[in-house]
Structures are given as C-alpha cells and as structure tokens.
C-alpha cells in the first residue's frame, strides 16, 4: 500500500479524498515509516487514535489535530531538544473506528434428533476502549475488519448456539429464537467487554434445516398442511421434476395404475394381456364359456 505524505500529516484520508477507514474497517495502522517528529496527527470525528511507542500505549487521542510532540507523548521533551526528523523509537499510530458496526456469524449445528441446521447470528457493537482493543487483537495487514472480528468470536457463538439446539427437537426448534439470542448475548457481552468492545444487541437472522427438501416440507406444514400431506407434496415435486406421470397421484394421495402395455415385454405381450383380460371378464361370461366347452366335449 502506497501512502503519500501531505506536509507530514498523519490521517486516514487519502490524497484523492477517500478514506482508509471503510465501513467495515475497525482499525487502521498507519505505516510507521512515515511517522516523524514533526508529524501532525488528525483524528476524524468517527475515530480515535492510539499512539504506541516501544510496544506501550502512550496516548489515546480524541477527534481533532494533535502534534506528535504533545504533553501526552512522553518523548516530547527529548525530541524538542534533539532535532530528530525520524523518530528514534519504534512508534505506531492506530486509528480506531468508534461508529456502530455489524458482524454476522454463521455455522452449522444439529438438533436433539440429529437434524443439521444452518444458523446465522447478527451482532451489533462499537469500540468503547480503543487502547484495550488495539492491544488484544492481532493482524498482519494495515487493517483489522469486521470479518476478522467474526472469525475471532465464531467459536464462542457456535458453542452457545449448539448448547441450545442440541437439546431441542426439530418440531420445537423455531420456538427457541429468544433463548439462542439470550445465550449468545450473555457470552459475547462478557468476552467483548474484555477486549474493549461494547455489545449493543444480538439477534438470530437465520435458522433453517441444511437439507433443502426438509425446508420445503416445513414450509408446507406451516401453511396448514398435515405432516403426511407435506411429505407427499414434497415427493410429488421431485417426481414432477423427473417427468414421472405418478406425480399427480402422489400429490392427491391415490394409487397409480400404469397401462399394462407400458410395463410388459414385447415378446410375452399377447400371453400376459390375454391372461389379464380373462381375469377381468365377468364371472357369468366365464361360466357360459365353460358350459359351452363342456357341451362340445360331450358331442
């Protein structure tokens, strides 16, 4: 990433007017090669700046303009006497977003009857203590984003969601939205508080079976159909997609009797058809034919 210097100003603004602090960026680490003893730090209204010198947090700067040789910087007296242009110590400036952020965590769990479920949880939060947040997360690039935080808290969310779903049957799982939200909120609030983040709210945005056919059956059931009718309609849809003529019968719940000519072999077609035709004749006609044959034999 190339960073240009506008009169030794340290800021999240680029030369073209855009900002390094995109909506999903939580922390932007300014390249330390450009931090000099005469730099001016400008903090935007939606940010706070954390100055780390020799691995220790030395200043947390609120919105506004700050000279790097300020009373909050313990090196100011030394730097004012020694006319260093490049700081003689390892100095980093971290810009932290103070706006509200949203992160979505998704995963797969299962119910008490071993039905896999896909879930998604949305958490709303903001950074309350920037200095604590900067010293508790690790990142290799210049930015730390919402997706990085999502990967950081996913194991905690998965554990809390599974603790509820693993003890609930599928028929009752959709009644547990409030319980899942409560459990995830309690666990996340304590964990995020330790790293300087204030959790605002948590809500479950998705909780559906992993099997798409099971989803459709549940949807039909919720529309008012019985469970057996829902299963039949689901099977009828699959059969219709395969152009199966029995799909309508499956949907109506009546047996399907295909034409015999479509299921008998060509070589034995006449014999089988005549046998079935004989079975379908009325009993009186069969009795008359039998008497006729007996009279012929007597003559």
Legacy VTK file of the C-alpha trace (Angstrom):
# vtk DataFile Version 3.0
C-alpha trace
ASCII
DATASET POLYDATA
POINTS 299 float
0.000 0.000 0.000
1.449 3.326 -1.018
0.873 6.241 1.327
1.719 9.780 0.317
2.596 12.494 2.787
0.735 15.799 2.813
3.045 18.014 4.844
3.806 15.265 7.400
0.116 14.861 8.252
-0.876 11.507 9.757
-4.508 10.810 8.897
-6.826 8.180 7.455
-7.645 10.407 4.466
-6.077 9.700 1.088
-4.896 12.293 -1.402
-7.941 11.661 -3.619
-10.380 12.396 -0.786
-11.250 8.802 0.063
-10.522 7.210 3.423
-8.720 4.130 4.613
-11.478 3.739 7.213
-14.022 1.905 5.074
-17.383 0.989 6.656
-16.064 -2.469 7.591
-12.683 -1.301 8.972
-12.239 -1.287 12.741
-8.518 -0.471 12.997
-6.166 1.204 10.520
-2.469 1.081 11.350
-0.605 3.998 9.838
2.722 2.952 8.228
5.344 3.844 10.831
7.965 4.726 8.199
6.046 7.947 7.622
5.799 8.962 11.302
8.280 11.748 12.030
8.962 14.022 14.960
7.202 16.916 13.233
4.115 14.967 12.176
0.629 16.275 12.808
-1.998 13.671 13.727
-5.526 14.473 12.560
-8.289 12.326 14.075
-11.684 12.351 12.383
-14.960 12.689 14.384
-15.721 8.967 13.999
-12.268 7.840 15.127
-9.807 7.761 17.990
-6.045 7.391 17.632
-3.865 5.173 19.809
-0.128 6.000 19.877
2.098 3.044 20.761
5.784 3.722 21.477
8.220 0.886 22.119
5.335 -1.544 22.491
3.481 0.518 25.120
0.359 2.635 24.745
1.446 6.219 25.389
-1.542 8.252 24.236
-5.194 7.911 23.231
-6.081 10.912 21.082
-9.688 12.119 20.675
-11.013 13.710 17.457
-9.059 16.803 16.447
-5.499 17.729 15.448
-2.552 16.714 17.632
1.133 17.455 17.322
3.186 14.351 17.977
5.206 16.381 20.483
2.301 16.949 22.840
2.206 16.577 26.617
0.525 13.182 26.142
3.708 11.994 24.413
6.447 11.258 26.986
9.117 11.761 24.329
8.176 15.371 23.652
10.793 16.848 25.954
13.551 14.687 24.481
12.510 15.287 20.884
12.313 19.028 21.419
15.978 19.089 22.446
17.255 16.582 19.896
16.174 17.687 16.458
15.200 14.285 15.137
13.283 14.187 11.908
12.732 10.405 12.037
11.673 9.214 15.461
14.477 7.287 17.198
11.953 4.923 18.778
9.502 2.376 17.370
6.286 4.415 17.049
2.918 3.204 15.711
-0.310 5.123 15.291
-3.570 3.142 15.225
-6.825 4.754 14.131
-9.870 3.018 15.672
-13.436 3.438 14.440
-15.936 4.482 17.110
-19.090 4.063 14.985
-21.583 1.215 15.303
-20.610 -1.946 13.416
-22.414 -5.132 12.486
-20.910 -8.588 12.190
-22.671 -11.777 11.068
-21.556 -15.206 12.266
-22.873 -18.310 10.511
-22.374 -22.009 11.114
-23.964 -25.465 11.286
-25.312 -27.213 14.370
-27.776 -30.044 14.956
-30.912 -30.728 16.961
-31.563 -33.406 19.552
-32.907 -35.690 16.769
-29.681 -35.172 14.751
-31.110 -32.831 12.090
-28.389 -30.472 10.740
-29.380 -26.788 10.936
-27.780 -23.723 9.382
-27.777 -20.633 11.600
-26.751 -17.004 11.302
-26.390 -14.560 14.186
-26.042 -10.785 13.766
-24.218 -8.807 16.479
-24.182 -5.001 16.734
-21.341 -3.345 18.657
-18.952 -0.425 18.920
-15.433 0.032 20.276
-15.598 1.586 23.750
-11.928 1.369 24.788
-9.619 1.726 21.755
-6.408 1.178 23.701
-7.710 -2.129 25.071
-8.944 -3.235 21.663
-5.634 -2.475 19.905
-3.620 -4.477 22.426
-5.886 -7.549 22.342
-6.175 -8.328 18.628
-3.539 -9.403 16.132
-3.468 -8.625 12.423
-0.774 -8.754 9.796
-2.086 -6.167 7.356
-2.715 -2.478 7.820
-6.401 -3.001 8.672
-8.494 -5.091 11.058
-12.042 -5.548 9.742
-15.445 -6.858 10.809
-14.749 -10.190 9.118
-11.575 -10.556 11.197
-13.574 -9.998 14.365
-16.213 -12.501 13.156
-13.545 -15.184 12.823
-12.323 -14.224 16.306
-15.693 -14.742 18.027
-17.125 -17.594 15.901
-16.141 -20.400 18.365
-17.975 -18.639 21.204
-21.146 -18.130 19.155
-21.093 -21.721 17.885
-20.756 -23.073 21.405
-23.701 -21.068 22.724
-25.971 -21.859 19.746
-25.191 -25.577 19.970
-25.859 -25.598 23.724
-29.492 -24.716 22.927
-30.112 -26.615 19.680
-28.542 -29.878 20.836
-31.305 -30.298 23.432
-34.317 -29.369 21.277
-36.363 -31.431 18.820
-36.803 -30.129 15.284
-40.536 -29.578 15.821
-39.801 -27.089 18.635
-36.556 -25.512 17.424
-38.185 -22.392 15.961
-39.603 -21.534 19.373
-36.057 -21.089 20.741
-35.043 -17.925 18.911
-35.238 -15.864 22.097
-33.264 -18.432 24.093
-30.492 -18.507 21.487
-30.273 -14.717 21.410
-30.126 -14.557 25.215
-27.378 -17.185 25.475
-25.231 -15.644 22.728
-25.680 -12.143 24.156
-24.562 -13.202 27.635
-21.437 -14.981 26.362
-20.440 -12.349 23.791
-21.008 -9.403 26.108
-18.545 -10.707 28.666
-15.965 -11.718 26.060
-16.098 -8.491 24.046
-16.005 -6.362 27.183
-12.593 -7.830 27.968
-11.188 -6.554 24.665
-12.757 -3.104 24.854
-15.928 -3.609 22.783
-19.418 -2.664 23.904
-22.056 -5.135 22.629
-25.292 -3.374 21.655
-27.607 -6.232 20.637
-27.731 -9.739 19.169
-30.409 -11.335 17.021
-30.837 -14.613 15.139
-31.299 -13.844 11.439
-31.471 -17.388 10.051
-32.200 -20.856 11.414
-33.138 -23.417 8.751
-32.533 -27.131 8.054
-29.490 -27.834 5.938
-31.491 -30.204 3.722
-33.447 -28.112 1.125
-36.179 -30.757 0.807
-36.785 -30.691 4.536
-37.070 -26.883 4.353
-39.880 -27.148 1.778
-41.723 -29.746 3.840
-41.592 -27.493 6.894
-42.834 -24.565 4.812
-45.815 -26.624 3.595
-46.541 -27.713 7.148
-46.524 -24.112 8.324
-49.009 -23.250 5.564
-51.535 -25.553 7.216
-50.943 -28.948 5.617
-50.530 -32.047 7.749
-47.103 -33.614 8.049
-48.065 -36.562 5.806
-49.572 -34.271 3.164
-46.443 -32.084 3.289
-44.201 -35.085 2.705
-46.383 -36.245 -0.185
-46.294 -32.811 -1.804
-42.526 -32.728 -1.436
-42.188 -36.120 -3.096
-44.655 -35.085 -5.815
-42.483 -32.074 -6.669
-39.386 -34.265 -7.008
-41.299 -36.734 -9.205
-42.682 -33.922 -11.367
-39.163 -32.591 -11.964
-38.276 -36.048 -13.309
-41.404 -36.098 -15.530
-42.845 -39.013 -13.566
-46.534 -39.496 -14.518
-47.307 -40.634 -10.986
-46.507 -37.168 -9.559
-50.173 -36.087 -9.617
-51.247 -39.277 -7.866
-48.591 -38.734 -5.210
-49.875 -35.206 -4.601
-53.512 -36.420 -4.393
-52.633 -39.455 -2.298
-54.276 -42.006 -4.624
-52.673 -45.144 -6.158
-51.294 -45.005 -9.648
-52.080 -47.843 -12.081
-49.982 -47.566 -15.257
-51.136 -49.058 -18.561
-50.097 -52.680 -18.864
-48.752 -52.112 -22.329
-46.060 -49.884 -20.856
-44.701 -52.446 -18.415
-44.873 -55.818 -20.243
-42.196 -57.094 -22.525
-42.859 -57.240 -26.253
-42.120 -60.986 -26.591
-44.667 -62.043 -23.997
-47.137 -59.199 -24.502
-50.035 -61.200 -26.012
-49.969 -64.009 -23.440
-49.980 -61.669 -20.457
-52.641 -59.413 -21.888
-54.949 -62.353 -22.614
-54.435 -63.680 -19.100
-55.311 -60.323 -17.538
-58.257 -59.948 -19.946
-59.604 -63.294 -18.807
-59.343 -62.227 -15.173
-61.262 -59.020 -15.898
-64.252 -60.732 -17.636
-67.469 -61.008 -15.682
-67.925 -64.272 -13.832
-71.178 -65.050 -15.697
-69.447 -64.759 -19.081
-66.696 -67.059 -17.896
-69.325 -69.540 -16.620
-71.164 -69.548 -20.002
-67.948 -70.122 -21.893
-67.146 -73.020 -19.585
-70.572 -74.651 -20.191
-70.109 -74.236 -23.983
-66.805 -76.032 -23.883
-68.312 -78.908 -21.847
-71.181 -79.378 -24.395
-68.703 -79.506 -27.269
-66.740 -82.204 -25.495
-69.895 -84.346 -24.907
-70.837 -84.174 -28.605
LINES 1 300
299 0 1 2 3 4 5 6 7 8 9 10 11 12 13 14 15 16 17 18 19 20 21 22 23 24 25 26 27 28 29 30 31 32 33 34 35 36 37 38 39 40 41 42 43 44 45 46 47 48 49 50 51 52 53 54 55 56 57 58 59 60 61 62 63 64 65 66 67 68 69 70 71 72 73 74 75 76 77 78 79 80 81 82 83 84 85 86 87 88 89 90 91 92 93 94 95 96 97 98 99 100 101 102 103 104 105 106 107 108 109 110 111 112 113 114 115 116 117 118 119 120 121 122 123 124 125 126 127 128 129 130 131 132 133 134 135 136 137 138 139 140 141 142 143 144 145 146 147 148 149 150 151 152 153 154 155 156 157 158 159 160 161 162 163 164 165 166 167 168 169 170 171 172 173 174 175 176 177 178 179 180 181 182 183 184 185 186 187 188 189 190 191 192 193 194 195 196 197 198 199 200 201 202 203 204 205 206 207 208 209 210 211 212 213 214 215 216 217 218 219 220 221 222 223 224 225 226 227 228 229 230 231 232 233 234 235 236 237 238 239 240 241 242 243 244 245 246 247 248 249 250 251 252 253 254 255 256 257 258 259 260 261 262 263 264 265 266 267 268 269 270 271 272 273 274 275 276 277 278 279 280 281 282 283 284 285 286 287 288 289 290 291 292 293 294 295 296 297 298
